[in-house]
Amino acid sequence: MRYLTYHRNCLMFVVIVTAMAALCPANACAQSASKQPNVKSHRDFKFFYGAKLKSLPEGAKVQIWVPIPASGAQQSVELMRFEGDGQLEQQTEPKYGNSIGYFEVTADESGESVFEFTYQVARKEAGADGAVDLSAEEKNRFLAANRLVPIDGRPTELLSGQLPAAPTAAAAKLYDVVEQHMKYDKSKPGYGNGDSVWACDSKTGNCTDFHSLFISLARSKSLPARFEIGFPLPTDKTEGTIGGYHCWAWFFAKGKGWTPVDISEADKYPELKDYYFGKLTPDRIAFSTGRDIELIPESSAGPLNYFVYPHVEVDGKPWPKEKIELAFSFKDIASEAPASDFEK
């Protein structure tokens, strides 16, 4: 087996021999750290996002879609380098505003294709964003069901009695319901799909399952909620590999705006339960928002459940995940700009 590593000084992409697949299973939700989070005001780092496609038929048309992290209120992101075959195109999908990278490759006799993105990121601790209100279109979007996130049926059976009238207090009640009902546990087949019904029945899962259940409950009570996914950074290291994704959720309360919750981290660190209602550590990078993501250009697979790993199609058919080796890593850098300089 082979994996991707990086020459840090010149940011050159190198392929060497070792086991990588075990580090990046297709539905892995990585532990954010081996220790409790050390909450800081901001974090500056380089993030490396790469993959190697294997066993490609010679002459095949290979299409590759990747999420491109965007700058916003919580993070400033610069794409410093793209290394790979093909010409990178970037477009913004209209539903959620996600940036999507796309390129094509013609497979050669090696049967392999390798690519890497290098980003420079400044991320700050996140709280309520203070947005005044949502448009009617946004409200409808974040109150509607997704394919695996219903707004009625089995998940809503967890609720009894009246919720507080104030949106933030109501969200706090839902946060408690999910945290008490769920246990962070990836031992049961079916975890990692963000299936609210499965999460409700299994009472276990990873970050996708926790936050899908929260979003189902929030939307069922007319509280707009959205899903966000990216990658965690260890708090006890300044560089290294990252085993997989992490995700969290936001709810909207008029007067406070979008407010974050990270319930799976609260379950792993009970002493930080109060913190993770309304705050996010800067030890992460967000890559995309929403569920049932429609790719640009359109893919044969249709909308993606969520979008954080590369989506690959070969001659018009999705390429098996076991034939895609993923490699994610990071390296802290000295702060080059104050956190307040993020784009709005």
C-alpha positions in Angstrom: 0.0 0.0 0.0 1.1 3.5 -0.6 0.3 6.9 0.8 0.9 10.6 0.3 3.3 12.6 2.4 4.6 16.1 2.0 8.0 17.9 1.7 7.2 20.8 4.0 9.9 23.3 2.9 8.9 23.5 -0.8 5.4 22.0 -0.5 6.3 19.4 -3.0 4.1 16.3 -3.3 5.8 13.0 -2.8 4.5 9.4 -2.9 6.2 6.8 -0.6 5.4 3.3 0.5 3.3 2.5 3.7 -0.2 1.7 4.9 -2.7 4.6 4.3 -6.1 3.0 3.9 -6.5 2.2 7.6 -5.9 5.9 8.4 -8.7 7.2 6.2 -11.7 4.9 6.1 -14.5 6.1 3.9 -16.8 7.0 6.7 -14.3 7.9 9.4 -15.1 10.7 11.8 -11.8 11.5 13.4 -11.3 12.2 17.1 -10.4 15.9 17.3 -7.5 15.2 19.7 -6.2 12.7 22.2 -6.5 15.3 24.9 -9.2 17.8 25.9 -9.4 20.8 23.6 -7.2 23.7 24.6 -9.5 26.5 23.5 -7.6 29.3 21.8 -8.9 32.5 20.1 -7.5 31.5 16.7 -5.2 29.1 14.8 -3.1 29.5 11.7 -2.0 26.5 9.7 -1.4 25.0 6.3 -3.8 22.2 5.3 -2.9 19.5 2.8 -5.7 17.7 1.0 -4.6 14.8 -1.3 -5.5 11.5 -2.9 -4.2 8.8 -5.1 -6.5 7.0 -7.5 -5.6 3.4 -8.2 -6.3 0.7 -10.7 -7.6 3.1 -13.4 -8.1 1.5 -16.8 -5.7 2.9 -19.3 -7.3 5.5 -21.5 -10.3 5.9 -19.2 -11.9 9.3 -18.7 -11.5 10.2 -15.0 -13.7 13.0 -13.5 -12.8 14.4 -10.1 -14.9 16.7 -7.9 -13.5 18.1 -4.7 -14.9 20.6 -2.1 -12.9 23.9 -1.9 -13.0 25.5 1.5 -14.1 29.1 1.4 -13.3 32.2 3.4 -16.0 33.6 5.7 -16.8 34.8 9.2 -14.9 31.9 10.9 -12.0 31.3 8.6 -9.8 32.9 6.0 -8.6 30.4 3.3 -6.1 30.8 0.5 -5.5 28.0 -2.1 -1.7 28.2 -2.4 -1.1 25.3 -4.7 -2.8 22.6 -6.8 -0.6 19.7 -7.9 -2.1 17.1 -10.2 -3.0 16.2 -13.8 -5.8 18.1 -15.5 -6.9 21.7 -15.4 -8.7 22.8 -12.2 -12.0 24.6 -12.6 -13.9 26.2 -9.7 -17.6 26.9 -9.6 -20.1 27.8 -6.8 -23.2 25.7 -6.5 -26.3 27.9 -6.0 -28.2 26.1 -3.2 -25.6 26.4 -0.4 -22.9 28.5 -2.0 -20.3 25.7 -1.7 -17.2 26.1 -3.9 -16.6 23.0 -6.0 -13.3 22.1 -7.8 -13.4 19.9 -10.9 -10.8 18.5 -13.2 -10.5 15.6 -15.7 -7.7 13.1 -16.2 -7.1 10.5 -18.9 -5.7 7.4 -17.2 -2.2 6.4 -18.4 -0.5 3.0 -18.4 0.4 3.4 -14.7 -3.3 3.1 -13.7 -2.7 5.8 -11.1 -3.4 9.5 -10.7 -2.3 11.7 -7.8 -3.3 15.1 -6.7 -2.8 17.5 -3.8 -4.2 20.9 -2.7 -2.3 23.1 -0.2 -4.2 25.7 1.7 -3.2 28.4 4.1 -5.8 28.9 6.8 -6.6 31.3 9.6 -9.4 30.1 11.8 -10.9 31.8 14.8 -13.1 30.6 17.7 -16.7 30.7 16.5 -19.8 31.9 18.2 -23.1 33.3 17.2 -22.6 35.4 14.1 -25.2 38.1 14.8 -27.1 37.8 11.5 -30.3 39.8 11.7 -32.6 37.6 9.8 -32.9 35.0 7.0 -34.5 35.5 3.6 -37.6 33.5 2.9 -35.6 31.3 0.6 -32.9 30.6 3.3 -35.6 29.9 5.9 -37.3 27.4 3.6 -34.0 25.7 2.8 -33.0 25.2 6.4 -36.4 24.1 7.5 -36.9 21.5 4.8 -36.1 17.8 5.1 -33.1 16.2 3.5 -33.0 12.6 2.2 -31.7 11.2 5.4 -32.8 14.1 7.7 -36.6 13.9 8.0 -38.6 16.5 9.9 -41.3 14.1 11.1 -41.6 10.5 12.1 -39.3 8.5 14.4 -36.8 11.2 15.5 -39.6 13.5 16.7 -40.8 10.8 19.2 -37.8 11.8 21.4 -39.6 15.1 22.2 -42.3 15.4 24.8 -43.9 18.4 26.3 -43.5 22.0 25.2 -40.2 23.5 24.2 -39.2 26.9 25.5 -40.6 29.7 23.4 -37.2 31.5 23.0 -35.3 29.9 20.0 -32.0 29.7 21.9 -33.6 28.1 24.9 -35.4 25.7 22.6 -32.2 24.8 20.8 -30.5 24.2 24.2 -33.2 21.7 25.1 -32.8 19.9 21.8 -29.0 19.9 22.3 -29.5 18.2 25.7 -32.0 15.7 24.2 -29.5 14.6 21.5 -26.5 14.5 23.9 -28.4 12.4 26.4 -29.8 10.0 23.8 -26.6 9.4 21.8 -23.3 7.9 22.6 -20.2 8.5 20.4 -19.6 4.9 19.2 -18.6 3.7 15.7 -19.0 0.0 16.4 -22.4 -0.4 14.8 -22.7 -0.9 11.0 -24.5 2.1 9.6 -22.8 4.9 11.4 -21.4 7.9 9.5 -24.3 8.3 7.0 -26.0 11.1 8.9 -29.2 9.1 9.0 -31.5 10.7 11.7 -33.7 7.6 11.9 -30.8 5.2 12.2 -29.2 7.5 14.9 -32.4 7.7 16.8 -32.8 3.9 16.9 -29.1 3.0 17.4 -28.5 5.7 20.0 -24.9 5.7 18.8 -22.9 7.1 15.9 -20.3 9.7 14.9 -20.6 13.4 14.3 -22.8 13.1 11.2 -25.3 11.0 13.2 -25.4 13.3 16.2 -25.9 16.5 14.2 -28.4 15.0 11.7 -30.6 14.1 14.6 -30.3 17.6 16.1 -31.1 19.1 12.7 -34.2 16.9 12.3 -35.5 17.9 15.7 -34.7 21.6 15.2 -36.4 21.8 11.9 -39.4 19.8 13.1 -39.9 22.7 15.6 -39.5 25.4 13.0 -36.0 26.2 14.1 -33.7 26.6 11.0 -30.6 24.5 11.2 -27.8 23.6 8.9 -25.0 21.0 8.6 -21.3 21.9 8.2 -18.4 19.5 7.6 -14.6 19.7 7.4 -11.6 18.4 9.3 -10.4 18.5 12.9 -6.9 19.5 14.0 -5.3 17.8 17.0 -4.9 20.2 19.9 -1.8 18.4 21.2 0.3 18.6 17.9 1.6 21.3 15.6 1.7 19.1 12.5 0.8 15.6 11.3 -1.7 13.5 9.5 -5.5 13.7 10.0 -7.5 10.5 9.9 -10.8 11.8 8.6 -13.6 14.4 8.7 -15.5 16.2 11.5 -18.8 17.9 11.3 -21.0 20.1 13.4 -24.3 22.1 13.1 -25.7 25.6 13.4 -29.2 26.8 14.4 -30.7 30.2 13.6 -32.2 32.5 16.3 -33.5 35.9 15.4 -31.4 38.5 17.2 -28.4 36.2 17.6 -28.1 34.8 14.1 -26.5 31.5 13.3 -25.2 29.8 16.5 -23.0 26.6 16.4 -23.3 23.4 18.3 -20.8 20.5 18.4 -22.7 17.7 20.2 -20.4 14.8 19.4 -17.4 16.7 20.9 -19.6 17.5 24.0 -20.3 13.8 24.4 -16.6 13.0 24.2 -15.7 15.9 26.6 -18.6 16.2 29.1 -16.8 19.0 31.0 -17.1 21.1 27.8 -20.7 20.4 27.2 -21.7 24.0 28.0 -18.9 25.4 25.8 -20.0 23.4 22.7 -23.4 24.9 22.9 -22.8 28.2 21.1 -19.0 27.9 20.6 -16.6 26.1 18.3 -12.8 25.8 18.9 -10.6 27.1 16.1 -9.0 23.6 15.7 -10.8 22.8 12.5 -11.4 23.8 8.9 -14.8 23.9 7.2 -15.1 22.5 3.7 -18.8 22.5 2.8 -22.4 23.3 4.1 -25.5 21.3 3.6 -26.8 17.9 2.6 -27.8 16.4 -0.8 -25.1 18.4 -2.6 -25.6 18.8 -6.3 -22.2 18.8 -8.0 -21.1 21.1 -10.9 -20.8 19.8 -13.5 -23.6 17.3 -12.8 -22.4 13.8 -11.8 -23.9 10.5 -12.8 -24.3 9.6 -9.1 -26.7 12.5 -8.4 -26.6 14.6 -5.3 -24.1 13.6 -2.6 -25.2 12.9 0.9 -22.5 15.3 2.1 -19.3 16.6 0.5 -15.9 16.4 2.2 -14.0 13.7 0.4 -13.2 13.7 -3.4 -16.0 12.3 -5.6 -14.5 10.3 -8.6 -16.2 8.9 -11.6 -14.4 6.7 -14.3 -16.1 6.5 -17.7 -19.2 7.9 -16.1 -19.5 5.5 -13.1 -18.5 6.2 -9.5 -15.1 4.8 -8.6 -15.0 2.5 -5.6 -13.8 4.1 -2.4 -11.3 1.3 -1.8 -9.5 2.4 -4.9 -9.0 5.9 -3.6 -6.2 6.5 -1.1 -6.8 9.7 0.9 -4.2 11.8 2.6 -4.9 14.8 4.8 -2.4 16.6 7.0 -1.6 20.0 8.5 1.2 22.1 9.8 0.8 25.1 12.2 2.4 28.3 11.1 3.1 31.6 12.8 0.1 34.0 12.8 0.4 36.4 9.9 -2.8 38.3 10.3 -5.2 39.1 13.2 -8.4 37.0 13.4 -10.5 40.1 12.8 -9.1 40.3 9.2 -11.3 37.5 7.9 -13.5 38.1 4.9 -17.1 38.7 5.8 
